[in-house]
Amino acid sequence: MKRILSVTVVILLLGCFAYIFFGKKEPDGETLCRDLIVVIKDSVNKPFLHEKDIVALLKSARLYPVEQPLNRINTDTIERALAKNQLIETAHVYKTPSGNVKIEIVQKTPVLRVFNARESYYVDDRGDVMPADYRYATYLPVASGNIEKSLATAELFGFALFLQKHDFWNNQIEQIYVHPNKEVELIPRVGDYRIILGNFEDFREKMNNLQLFYEQAIPKTGWEKYNVINLKYKNQIVCTKK
């Protein structure tokens, strides 16, 4: 009798294990997806997306996998749907041995915040437009003025990427203003003065010259002496005193 009870217990335990491991099944024997696991790998630094946003997106596209037969869930289709979201850089979707669907997401990385008369948006590190998000706060350069998206995703993007990759300028430049005549003005974080860049042509050379000016002249004269520092003339820095 004891042996029969022991065998019965083992069978029940094996049945429970099989249910947990292989997932719930329909009467016809198809294994259903037990759960959706969403991992947003960079959510601490970039809180653009939350799990509920991914769930809502999948439900809207009729791709929510939970309680659906695993063999009918197309992970490639889910990946393509997620790739359409302007906040997502990559999405990897796969089925786990325990009967779940797992989604691993990497969000896009903004390098610039743009404001113009009609809209506000980010430009990411690939030169693509991202929708603005009130939840994201960081020390990105802010560009405003007469900015079309063609300018934002080309010359302005190249300049913002230069600032981001250059430790000195990444900490120094706070705002970029584009005038109607396309002349570019920079506002530094430190000092009460303006920097006239001119256009974006040869901006690396202009900024290198400005860095030399900072290193050689500013220690002698101080930040408070100048009102405007003009870089738009080739190989020249023209300063206007207060």
C-alpha positions as CSV (number, residue, x, y, z in Angstrom):
1,M,0.0,0.0,0.0
2,K,2.8,2.4,0.9
3,R,4.5,1.6,-2.3
4,I,1.4,2.4,-4.3
5,L,1.1,5.7,-2.4
6,S,4.7,6.6,-3.1
7,V,4.2,5.8,-6.8
8,T,1.1,8.0,-6.9
9,V,2.9,10.9,-5.3
10,V,5.7,10.7,-7.8
11,I,3.3,10.6,-10.7
12,L,1.5,13.7,-9.3
13,L,4.7,15.5,-8.8
14,L,5.9,14.7,-12.3
15,G,2.5,15.9,-13.6
16,C,2.9,19.2,-11.8
17,F,6.4,19.6,-13.0
18,A,5.4,18.9,-16.6
19,Y,2.5,21.5,-16.3
20,I,4.9,24.1,-15.0
21,F,7.7,23.4,-17.3
22,F,5.9,22.7,-20.6
23,G,3.1,25.2,-20.0
24,K,-0.7,25.1,-20.0
25,K,-2.3,23.1,-22.8
26,E,-5.6,23.4,-24.7
27,P,-7.8,20.3,-24.8
28,D,-6.4,19.5,-28.3
29,G,-2.9,19.3,-26.8
30,E,-1.5,22.7,-28.0
31,T,0.9,24.3,-25.5
32,L,-0.2,27.9,-24.6
33,C,2.1,30.8,-23.8
34,R,2.1,31.1,-20.0
35,D,3.6,34.6,-19.6
36,L,5.2,37.6,-21.4
37,I,8.6,38.7,-20.0
38,V,9.7,42.2,-21.0
39,V,13.3,43.3,-20.3
40,I,14.2,46.9,-21.2
41,K,18.0,46.7,-20.8
42,D,18.7,50.4,-20.4
43,S,15.6,51.5,-18.5
44,V,17.6,53.1,-15.6
45,N,19.4,55.7,-17.8
46,K,16.6,56.1,-20.4
47,P,13.1,55.7,-19.0
48,F,11.3,56.2,-22.3
49,L,9.5,52.8,-22.3
50,H,7.9,50.7,-19.6
51,E,6.6,47.1,-19.8
52,K,3.0,48.4,-20.0
53,D,3.9,50.3,-23.1
54,I,5.1,47.1,-24.8
55,V,2.0,45.2,-23.7
56,A,-0.3,48.0,-25.0
57,L,1.6,48.0,-28.3
58,L,1.3,44.2,-28.8
59,K,-2.4,44.2,-27.8
60,S,-3.1,47.0,-30.3
61,A,-1.4,45.1,-33.0
62,R,-3.2,41.8,-31.9
63,L,0.1,40.2,-31.2
64,Y,-0.2,39.8,-27.4
65,P,1.1,36.2,-26.9
66,V,-0.2,35.2,-23.5
67,E,-2.7,32.3,-23.6
68,Q,-2.0,31.9,-27.3
69,P,-0.6,28.6,-28.7
70,L,3.1,28.8,-28.7
71,N,3.4,27.1,-32.1
72,R,1.3,29.9,-33.7
73,I,3.3,32.8,-32.2
74,N,5.6,34.3,-34.8
75,T,8.5,36.0,-33.0
76,D,9.7,37.7,-36.2
77,T,6.3,39.4,-36.7
78,I,6.5,40.7,-33.1
79,E,10.0,42.0,-33.7
80,R,8.9,43.8,-36.8
81,A,6.0,45.4,-35.0
82,L,8.3,46.6,-32.2
83,A,10.8,48.0,-34.7
84,K,8.2,50.5,-35.9
85,N,8.3,52.2,-32.5
86,Q,10.5,55.3,-32.7
87,L,11.9,54.8,-29.2
88,I,13.2,51.3,-29.9
89,E,16.6,50.6,-31.3
90,T,16.5,46.8,-31.2
91,A,14.0,44.2,-30.1
92,H,14.9,40.5,-29.7
93,V,11.9,38.2,-29.2
94,Y,12.1,34.4,-28.4
95,K,10.2,31.6,-26.7
96,T,11.6,30.0,-23.6
97,P,11.6,26.3,-22.7
98,S,9.2,27.0,-19.8
99,G,6.5,28.2,-22.2
100,N,7.0,32.0,-22.0
101,V,7.7,34.6,-24.6
102,K,10.6,36.9,-23.7
103,I,11.3,40.3,-25.3
104,E,14.6,42.1,-24.8
105,I,14.6,45.8,-25.8
106,V,17.3,48.4,-26.3
107,Q,16.1,51.9,-26.5
108,K,17.4,54.6,-28.8
109,T,20.0,57.1,-27.4
110,P,19.2,60.8,-27.9
111,V,22.0,63.3,-28.5
112,L,20.0,66.5,-29.0
113,R,16.7,68.1,-28.0
114,V,15.1,70.2,-30.7
115,F,12.5,72.9,-30.3
116,N,11.0,75.0,-33.1
117,A,7.8,76.9,-33.6
118,R,5.7,73.8,-34.4
119,E,7.1,70.9,-32.5
120,S,9.7,69.4,-30.1
121,Y,11.6,66.2,-30.5
122,Y,14.9,64.4,-30.0
123,V,17.5,63.4,-32.5
124,D,19.2,60.1,-31.7
125,D,22.8,58.9,-32.2
126,R,22.0,57.6,-35.6
127,G,20.4,60.8,-36.9
128,D,16.8,59.7,-36.6
129,V,14.0,61.6,-35.0
130,M,12.5,60.5,-31.7
131,P,9.3,61.8,-30.1
132,A,9.9,64.0,-27.0
133,D,9.2,62.4,-23.7
134,Y,8.6,64.3,-20.4
135,R,9.9,61.4,-18.4
136,Y,13.4,61.8,-19.8
137,A,15.6,64.5,-18.3
138,T,19.3,64.8,-19.0
139,Y,22.0,67.3,-19.9
140,L,21.5,67.2,-23.7
141,P,22.3,70.3,-25.8
142,V,19.1,72.1,-26.7
143,A,18.6,73.4,-30.2
144,S,16.0,76.0,-31.1
145,G,15.1,78.6,-33.7
146,N,14.7,78.1,-37.4
147,I,15.2,74.4,-37.6
148,E,13.7,72.1,-40.2
149,K,14.0,68.3,-39.7
150,S,16.4,68.1,-42.7
151,L,18.8,70.4,-40.9
152,A,18.2,68.6,-37.5
153,T,19.0,65.2,-38.9
154,A,22.0,66.3,-41.0
155,E,24.3,69.2,-40.1
156,L,22.9,69.8,-36.6
157,F,23.0,66.1,-35.8
158,G,26.7,65.9,-36.9
159,F,27.5,68.9,-34.6
160,A,25.6,67.4,-31.7
161,L,27.4,64.1,-32.1
162,F,30.7,65.9,-32.1
163,L,29.8,67.6,-28.8
164,Q,28.7,64.3,-27.2
165,K,32.0,62.6,-28.1
166,H,34.2,65.5,-27.0
167,D,34.4,65.6,-23.2
168,F,35.3,69.3,-23.1
169,W,32.5,70.5,-25.4
170,N,29.9,68.1,-24.0
171,N,30.3,69.9,-20.7
172,Q,30.6,73.3,-22.1
173,I,27.8,73.9,-24.7
174,E,24.3,74.2,-23.4
175,Q,22.2,75.7,-26.2
176,I,22.3,76.0,-30.0
177,Y,20.3,78.6,-31.7
178,V,19.7,78.8,-35.5
179,H,18.8,82.2,-36.9
180,P,16.5,82.6,-39.9
181,N,19.7,83.4,-42.1
182,K,21.0,79.9,-40.9
183,E,23.7,81.5,-38.8
184,V,24.4,79.4,-35.7
185,E,24.8,80.8,-32.2
186,L,26.1,78.8,-29.2
187,I,25.3,79.5,-25.5
188,P,27.9,78.1,-23.1
189,R,27.1,76.7,-19.6
190,V,29.7,78.9,-18.1
191,G,30.1,82.7,-18.8
192,D,27.7,85.4,-19.8
193,Y,28.6,85.6,-23.5
194,R,27.5,84.3,-26.9
195,I,29.5,82.3,-29.5
196,I,28.9,82.9,-33.1
197,L,29.7,79.8,-35.1
198,G,28.4,81.0,-38.5
199,N,27.3,78.0,-40.5
200,F,28.3,74.4,-39.8
201,E,31.0,74.3,-42.4
202,D,34.4,73.5,-40.9
203,F,32.9,73.5,-37.4
204,R,35.6,71.1,-36.0
205,E,38.3,73.6,-37.0
206,K,36.3,76.5,-35.5
207,M,35.8,74.6,-32.2
208,N,39.4,73.6,-32.0
209,N,40.4,77.2,-32.4
210,L,38.0,78.2,-29.7
211,Q,39.4,75.6,-27.4
212,L,42.9,77.0,-27.9
213,F,41.5,80.5,-27.1
214,Y,40.0,79.1,-23.9
215,E,43.2,77.5,-22.9
216,Q,45.5,80.4,-23.8
217,A,43.5,83.7,-23.5
218,I,40.7,83.2,-21.0
219,P,43.1,82.4,-18.0
220,K,44.6,85.8,-18.6
221,T,41.5,87.9,-19.3
222,G,38.6,86.0,-17.5
223,W,35.1,85.0,-18.8
224,E,33.5,88.3,-17.9
225,K,35.5,90.4,-20.4
226,Y,33.7,89.4,-23.6
227,N,30.1,89.8,-24.8
228,V,30.5,87.9,-28.2
229,I,33.1,85.5,-29.5
230,N,32.8,85.2,-33.2
231,L,34.2,82.1,-35.0
232,K,32.6,82.5,-38.4
233,Y,35.7,84.0,-40.2
234,K,38.2,81.4,-41.3
235,N,41.1,81.0,-39.0
236,Q,40.1,84.0,-36.9
237,I,38.4,84.7,-33.6
238,V,36.9,88.1,-33.3
239,C,35.9,89.1,-29.8
240,T,33.5,91.9,-28.7
241,K,34.2,93.4,-25.3
242,K,31.4,94.3,-22.9
